[in-house]
Amino acid sequence: MKEENCRPYFLWDEPVTIAQLREILRTGDERERLIYMAKILREARYEDVWEFLTVEDIVQNWEKIAPRLGKRRAFWEFLLLKWRELGLVR
Protein backbone atom coordinates (compact mmCIF):
# COMPACT_ATOMS: atom_id res chain seq x y z
CA MET A 1 0.00 0.00 0.00
CA LYS A 2 2.40 2.61 -1.21
CA GLU A 3 -0.01 5.03 -2.86
CA GLU A 4 -0.98 7.33 -0.01
CA ASN A 5 -3.50 9.21 -2.18
CA CYS A 6 -5.42 6.04 -3.14
CA ARG A 7 -8.39 4.50 -1.39
CA PRO A 8 -7.52 1.32 0.53
CA TYR A 9 -9.13 -1.76 -1.04
CA PHE A 10 -10.74 -2.67 2.29
CA LEU A 11 -12.52 0.70 2.48
CA TRP A 12 -13.97 0.51 -1.02
CA ASP A 13 -17.23 2.04 0.21
CA GLU A 14 -15.65 5.06 1.93
CA PRO A 15 -14.16 8.22 0.39
CA VAL A 16 -10.96 7.95 2.47
CA THR A 17 -7.41 7.79 1.16
CA ILE A 18 -4.62 5.84 2.80
CA ALA A 19 -3.10 9.12 4.00
CA GLN A 20 -6.42 10.25 5.47
CA LEU A 21 -6.88 6.89 7.18
CA ARG A 22 -3.44 7.14 8.77
CA GLU A 23 -4.29 10.64 10.01
CA ILE A 24 -7.63 9.51 11.45
CA LEU A 25 -5.93 6.65 13.29
CA ARG A 26 -3.34 9.06 14.64
CA THR A 27 -5.46 12.07 15.58
CA GLY A 28 -9.17 11.29 15.16
CA ASP A 29 -11.58 11.20 18.05
CA GLU A 30 -11.91 7.86 19.83
CA ARG A 31 -15.20 6.90 18.18
CA GLU A 32 -13.83 7.47 14.69
CA ARG A 33 -10.55 5.68 15.43
CA LEU A 34 -12.38 2.64 16.81
CA ILE A 35 -14.66 2.45 13.79
CA TYR A 36 -11.69 2.42 11.42
CA MET A 37 -9.66 0.03 13.57
CA ALA A 38 -12.54 -2.42 13.47
CA LYS A 39 -12.97 -2.01 9.71
CA ILE A 40 -9.28 -2.72 9.19
CA LEU A 41 -9.39 -5.84 11.36
CA ARG A 42 -12.60 -7.01 9.71
CA GLU A 43 -11.85 -6.24 6.06
CA ALA A 44 -8.10 -6.02 5.44
CA ARG A 45 -5.86 -8.99 4.75
CA TYR A 46 -3.85 -10.00 7.82
CA GLU A 47 -0.54 -8.80 6.37
CA ASP A 48 -2.03 -5.39 5.53
CA VAL A 49 -3.40 -4.80 9.03
CA TRP A 50 0.12 -4.09 10.27
CA GLU A 51 0.55 -1.19 7.88
CA PHE A 52 -2.04 0.69 9.96
CA LEU A 53 -2.24 -0.88 13.41
CA THR A 54 0.10 -2.29 16.02
CA VAL A 55 -0.52 -5.22 18.32
CA GLU A 56 -0.65 -2.66 21.12
CA ASP A 57 -3.45 -0.78 19.32
CA ILE A 58 -5.48 -3.97 19.18
CA VAL A 59 -4.81 -5.07 22.76
CA GLN A 60 -5.50 -1.63 24.28
CA ASN A 61 -8.78 -1.21 22.39
CA TRP A 62 -9.93 -4.82 22.21
CA GLU A 63 -13.05 -4.51 24.38
CA LYS A 64 -14.34 -1.64 22.25
CA ILE A 65 -13.30 -3.11 18.89
CA ALA A 66 -14.34 -6.75 19.36
CA PRO A 67 -18.13 -6.24 19.11
CA ARG A 68 -17.63 -4.65 15.67
CA LEU A 69 -15.66 -7.49 14.07
CA GLY A 70 -18.41 -9.81 12.94
CA LYS A 71 -17.13 -13.15 11.65
CA ARG A 72 -13.49 -12.03 11.99
CA ARG A 73 -13.81 -11.71 15.77
CA ALA A 74 -13.02 -15.40 16.33
CA PHE A 75 -9.83 -15.11 14.27
CA TRP A 76 -8.54 -12.14 16.27
CA GLU A 77 -9.61 -13.68 19.59
CA PHE A 78 -7.62 -16.80 18.71
CA LEU A 79 -4.54 -14.74 17.87
CA LEU A 80 -4.77 -12.69 21.06
CA LEU A 81 -5.18 -15.84 23.13
CA LYS A 82 -2.12 -17.46 21.55
CA TRP A 83 -0.04 -14.29 21.84
CA ARG A 84 -0.95 -14.13 25.54
CA GLU A 85 -0.13 -17.81 26.06
CA LEU A 86 3.28 -17.20 24.49
CA GLY A 87 3.84 -14.12 26.63
CA LEU A 88 3.98 -11.81 23.63
CA VAL A 89 1.21 -9.55 24.96
CA ARG A 90 -0.51 -8.99 28.27
MOTA-V236719 format. One record per residue. N is the residue number from 1. RES is the residue in three letters. OMEGA is omega as a letter, one per 40 degrees, with the letter a starting at -180 (999 if undefined). Layout:
N/RES/OMEGA + N/RES/OMEGA
This chain:
1/MET/a + 2/LYS/a + 3/GLU/a + 4/GLU/a + 5/ASN/i + 6/CYS/i + 7/ARG/i + 8/PRO/a + 9/TYR/a + 10/PHE/i + 11/LEU/a + 12/TRP/a + 13/ASP/a + 14/GLU/i + 15/PRO/a + 16/VAL/i + 17/THR/i + 18/ILE/i + 19/ALA/i + 20/GLN/i + 21/LEU/i + 22/ARG/i + 23/GLU/i + 24/ILE/a + 25/LEU/a + 26/ARG/a + 27/THR/a + 28/GLY/i + 29/ASP/a + 30/GLU/a + 31/ARG/a + 32/GLU/i + 33/ARG/a + 34/LEU/i + 35/ILE/a + 36/TYR/i + 37/MET/i + 38/ALA/i + 39/LYS/i + 40/ILE/a + 41/LEU/a + 42/ARG/a + 43/GLU/a + 44/ALA/i + 45/ARG/a + 46/TYR/a + 47/GLU/i + 48/ASP/i + 49/VAL/a + 50/TRP/i + 51/GLU/a + 52/PHE/a + 53/LEU/i + 54/THR/i + 55/VAL/i + 56/GLU/i + 57/ASP/a + 58/ILE/a + 59/VAL/a + 60/GLN/a + 61/ASN/a + 62/TRP/a + 63/GLU/a + 64/LYS/a + 65/ILE/a + 66/ALA/a + 67/PRO/a + 68/ARG/a + 69/LEU/i + 70/GLY/a + 71/LYS/a + 72/ARG/a + 73/ARG/a + 74/ALA/i + 75/PHE/a + 76/TRP/i + 77/GLU/i + 78/PHE/i + 79/LEU/i + 80/LEU/i + 81/LEU/a + 82/LYS/i + 83/TRP/i + 84/ARG/i + 85/GLU/a + 86/LEU/i + 87/GLY/a + 88/LEU/i + 89/VAL/i + 90/ARG/999
